Every structure is written in structure tokens, then in C-alpha cells.
């Protein structure tokens, strides 16, 4: 039965009493599975559920610490065992706060969405991760570490290579890797849940502002966690010279030499190489979808003021790859469908790189796919918006199984459908804005669409929490 209203209340807009929030949290933690770790023994009676709800509420009352790219770079460039421990100590305090805020957001959803199986899975997974982090913290294994309120500050170059310290580092990395694996399908869970909601709200062409606000807030927080965890794991693997293939695929792309990276950040990323890699991923998905139709080619040019030189720019490659992949596959599909799938060749998708007077970088992607109808330029950034036919049905369980077997394919875009999610552009804009950039669209009906990615120099940026 269609729901008539969706009154979403997020962490920033909760107007109910603390008692009501506590009641929702109590309901959440009572259904979450108890983490099976060696760090604590947790019972299943009501007193434990009550304490769990109180701990989540207490952790969520703390303010998140914004990520500073400068400090992340400093941490990696002054990499030592002691520097890693300082960052571990920071994560030990920060991650429970961030996970608890995501739990409160999920717990504050209306029943129409919260009670869908995908969002129940999200609630359980975030609760489990929160309890594992808290249990490890309570275990006392980190008691020999000196407190650190911020990563990358006053890092002592002297290494502490004690057996205890090394063991704890590996142990904590294993915990973070387990959490990484648990949450690799978060986006699919959300997309699945929203697709269920869309079926019940078939009379609504756009999501409510409350839905948009929740999804933006939750995805922003989720991405912050990904970056924190991915950066720490990458730095640890770099420091201990571990096999790259054993490291987390959480925020990795194959486009650049790993040796140039500082954690997940590449200070001098070859932007053209990243564009080519994203275009290959997009062409692969295009061909999977149409099977007998060859995708449009991608042509890259530099603005005159750049002198034809190779463009190197500080970025988190995985984030830019995600944005480029989404825009390029959309442009390829629009171009092919506008000109006719019976064609043997299509106009190129054009990519132009240009610099700004402030040292920022613009990546402009222009297609000849007929553009969007007037009034639709805002809608692509809605989470429920898609130009795919309503007859397209995504098999979420099969998709999740495929990604479970080969999680790296999700990073490359393989196994993902060409269209129909309704999440691609919305998350791309969020990713672009995370560190001060932006993504805008300009469409000319009957001609094509021009997307502009504005990249800010990362060294000067901090995480945008709102």
C-alpha cells in the first residue's frame, strides 16, 4: 500500500525528545547481531540492550572531527610506526562517533523505509561495526598508546618497533579490514531500499526534501568513514611493504603507480590517465549492456593555457574515478540512444581540461546525446531520478553476490548496470563537494549535455561535514 507521507528526521533535524530517540535506538540494538570477537563477552538481556543504546546515544552526541587533507599528507610523508599509532589512537576515538551518528540517522527513518530488508541490513551492519570498535577500545589493548586528538600533528619521527606495538597495529588493521568488507555493499543496500520505496511512491516523480537530506547526510558520513579507514590501511600497507593485492580495495584504483601515493591520496595524479581508465570502465559496462553496439570514443584535449603539458593534480583517485565513470557512461548511453543504436559509429564524448586563476582544475565532459528536457537539469541530482526505462529491473541479490565474489569489480564499475540506480549523479556531486569542489550540469535540449567537475587543490581543503 503506498505511503502517503515520508517524514524523515535525521541527526541534524531530530525534533523529537531524547526519550523517543533512545527508544528507537533501543529497538535497533536489540535486533542487531552481537559481534563475535575476542574483545568482550556480550549477553543478550535487556540490560545490555539498554547500555548499548546509551553508548550509541552518548557517542553520537560528540562532534565529528573534519578530515584535513594537509594533515593526511603530512602523516603519510612523515610515515613512521609512531605516526601510525597516533593515527590509530585518533581512529579509536573518531570512528565510534561517526558510526553512532549513522546509526542514529538510520534509526530515525520512518517505518516505510527503515523496515525494508535492505535498511534493516544497514542498521545491523552499522550497529555491529560500532560494537566491535567499542569492544576493542574497551579491551585495553591500546592503553599503552598516548592520546592523540588529531591525526598528523607533531608526529615524532622515532619508530617504536616493539613486538606489542606491531601486533596491535596488525590486529587493529584486521578489525578495520573486517569492517571494510562488511560495508562494501552499503550503496547497493541503499539503492535497493530506495527502489522499494519508489514502487510504493509511484505517484511521486521526485523524492521529498527530507529523503534528499537524509541520503546526502548519510552518504557524506559514510564516505568520511571510507576515507579515514582506507587511508590508514593504505599507509600501514605502504609502511610495512605488504603485498598491494592484500590491501583494501576500499578506495583503490588501478590507474596510477602505487609508489607515488600517500595513502589513498595521489599528490601528482596523472589526470589524463585516470580519465582514460574511467572511460575504459564505462565502455566495458556499455558493451555489456548493449552487447552488439560499440560505445562512443572519448577524446581528451587541454586548454591552450595549459600548453599541452601532462596535467598532474592532487586528488583521491578513487573518488575522481567514480565521478568520471558515472559521467562518461551516462554520456555514452545518451549519445548512442539519441543517434540510434543501429549506428556503427557515434560522435566522440569530449573531455577538456583547464586550469583556473586560483590553481583549481576544471574537467568538462561534453556529449552529443540530445540533452535533457527543460526543467530536468536539477532532477539528475535527485537520488530517485533515472532516465532508464521503468521496465528495467535490477536484480539486486545477484548483483550483491557478484560483488561479494569480486569486490574490486565494483570499484572499476564492472558488474554494475549501465543505468537504473538513480544514485550515480547524486553521489558524484557529493563526492565532488566533499573537499570543496563541485559538479554542475548544463544541458541544451536537442544538442547535448556539458558536465563540469571543479577540483580544488586538496592541500588546502578540509572535509565538508554539512
Buried (B, 14 or more C-beta within 10 A) or exposed (E): EEEEEBEBBBBEEBEEEEEEBBBBBBBBBBEBEBBEBEBBEBEEEEEBBBEBBBBBBEBBEBEBBEBBBBBBBBBBEEBBBBBBBBBBBBBBBBBBBBBBBBBBBBBBBBEBBBEBEBBBBBBBBBBBBBBBBBBBBEBEBBEEBEEBEEBBEEBBEEBBEEEEBEEBBEBBBEBBBBBBBBBBBBBBBBBBBBBBBBEBBEEBEBBBEBBBBBBBBBBBBBBBBBBBBBBBBBBBBBBEEBEEEEBBBBBBBEBBEEEEBBBBBBBBBBBBBBBBBBBBBBBBBBBBBBEEBBBBBBEBEBBEEBEEEEBBBBBBBBBBBBBBBBBBBBBBBBBBBBBEEEEEEBBBBBBBBBBEEEEBBBBBBBBBBBBBEEEBBEBBBBBBBBBBEEEEEBEBEEBBEBBEEEBEBBBBBBBBBBBBBBBBBBBBBBBBBBBBBEBBBEBEEEBBBBBBBBBBBBBBBBBBBE
